[in-house]
Amino acid sequence: MDIHARLTRRTLIGISILTIMMLVFGVLNPYSDTSIYIKLISLIPIALLGAGLIPGSYIHKFIDFLVNRPERGSSALIALIAIGGPLFLAVVSGLAAYDRIYMLGLIEELDLSFLSSDEARYNFVRFSVIGIGSLILFIWNLLDLLKARSSARAA
């Protein structure tokens, strides 16, 4: 399989998995003011995305359509999105996790009883998990791209 096809496939599947994780954290958030009905409705996109990840299902067919198009786009653009997208999400999630740690410090230091330290901890875990998943996707794509470039230079 072509390196750009692999990067496209892995990035789109990784984005789908990260989206499922974000939605699940939103549904399971015990500190949210969201109605139980809205949380139950949120299970529909989770189920649809989860079913789409089964090999041969509609997400894989869409990815195959994108990968097999003859005019699939610039290889530099594909590499930029496959590397830049997960890196951007990892940085944003890391900053959000840092913000929750900072918020925990403020809650304890200033004794802010109107803010929930448990909610800040939950959101810290939420952003940390999303950030770690994004970082894994970034490193995986980067190593694959570097390996392909080094083997292309050797040939």
ABEGO torsion letter per residue (X at the ends): XBAAAAAAAAAAAAAAAAAAAAAAAAAABAABABBAAAAAAAAAAAAAAAAAABBGBAAAAAAAAAAABAAAEBAAAAAAAAAAAAAAAAAAAAAAAAAAAAAAAAAAAAGBAABBAAAAAAAAAAAAAAAAAAAAAAAAAAAAAAAAAAAAAAX
